[in-house]
Amino acid sequence: MSGKLQGKIAIVTGGLSGIGDAIAKRMAAEGATVIAADLATEATTLGDGDLVPFHVDVADATSVAKLVDAVTARYGRLDCMVNSAGIGKDIPFLETPLETFDKIIAVNLRGSFVVGQAAARAMRDAGGGVIVNIASVSGMTGNVGRTAYGASKGGVVLLSRVMAVDLAQYNIRVNVLAPGPVDTPLVAQMHTPEIRQRWIEQTPMRRYASPDEMAGAVVFLCSADASYITGHVLAADGGFLGSGLTVAPI
Ligand SMILES: NC(=O)c1ccc[n+]([C@@H]2O[C@H](COP(=O)([O-])OP(=O)(O)OC[C@H]3O[C@@H](n4cnc5c(N)ncnc54)[C@H](O)[C@@H]3O)[C@@H](O)[C@H]2O)c1
């Protein structure tokens, strides 16, 4: 690795599984100290090392404030916030319980607001920073069964664009990574074999991505190489959004 994030202090929410885990490990390999903040750990103190687990529930503003306070108290600043924590469910619109809609919006969209606001306040006080929100191609086009998930991710896209406009004056950049299908525990739970086959057929590259294929794009967005990029949505989707009526080679 080339040390693109040497000396940076980063938080990756959802950092203990799937895409977040791959991003956290790659950012650490690029020289950052990374706090992998996740519901899936009990850790409430920051240990030593360059990849440190810490408990957070992004749907709980008090929990997020504790995370950001602990990081700024320990390291003196926060340079990068990557928000990968997320949940999803494929369910027809007419059968979606209100509780399911509320839960997905609370974690994916409201969570991105809460995490972004806490991070941006810390970054403003320290002269700047970078925020990357992980949305989805399902937040940019209507995929079947994704009323709540798609609405939450579409909300994350516009939330991020407005944040980019509001926060540019504080030297804070805000961008979005919109993955296509990526082989992770979330997808193992959401995608039936039939859904999997449909994604492969509709994706020009004809395969799912590995989580690691998302990590390089996030390192780029966090690095000085992206110093003039803000308010951008970067799709890492094997050509899904760019495709037309047919995707198979002729
Ligand atoms: N896998 C895909 O195909 C795909 C495609 C597009 C977008 N995404 C998005 O990428 C992100 C990561 O997804 P993944 O596939 O790696 O999923 P994953 O289930 O493997 O990982 C998600 C992580 O988020 C954590 N998490 C869930 N709720 C949380 C909460 N309230 N507070 C803190 N942490 C919480 C989980 O414990 C888990 O570690 C999600 O936002 C997801 O919507 C995934």
The ligand as an ORCA input file, in Angstrom:
! r2SCAN-3c Opt
* xyz 0 1
  N     -23.881     -5.900     -0.055
  C     -24.425     -5.223     -1.053
  O     -24.704     -5.773     -2.128
  C     -24.696     -3.777     -0.896
  C     -25.064     -3.073     -2.046
  C     -25.318     -1.711     -1.936
  C     -25.191     -1.074     -0.724
  N     -24.827     -1.793      0.389
  C     -24.708     -1.055      1.635
  O     -23.411     -1.228      2.146
  C     -23.435     -1.114      3.562
  C     -22.776     -2.333      4.179
  O     -23.521     -3.476      3.798
  P     -22.942     -4.953      3.887
  O     -23.493     -5.665      2.716
  O     -21.488     -4.922      4.132
  O     -23.746     -5.478      5.166
  P     -23.295     -6.331      6.463
  O     -24.566     -6.803      7.065
  O     -22.260     -7.325      6.086
  O     -22.619     -5.225      7.387
  C     -23.367     -4.212      7.970
  C     -22.775     -3.910      9.330
  O     -23.551     -2.835      9.887
  C     -23.762     -3.121     11.253
  N     -24.966     -2.433     11.706
  C     -26.252     -2.717     11.397
  N     -27.074     -1.877     12.051
  C     -26.290     -1.044     12.792
  C     -26.540      0.020     13.679
  N     -27.797      0.386     13.977
  N     -25.498      0.656     14.241
  C     -24.234      0.267     13.968
  N     -23.922     -0.756     13.145
  C     -24.944     -1.405     12.563
  C     -23.903     -4.637     11.342
  O     -23.627     -5.102     12.670
  C     -22.856     -5.090     10.327
  O     -21.596     -5.278     10.949
  C     -24.905     -0.976      3.958
  O     -25.195      0.389      4.168
  C     -25.626     -1.511      2.749
  O     -26.923     -0.982      2.624
  C     -24.584     -3.115      0.326
*
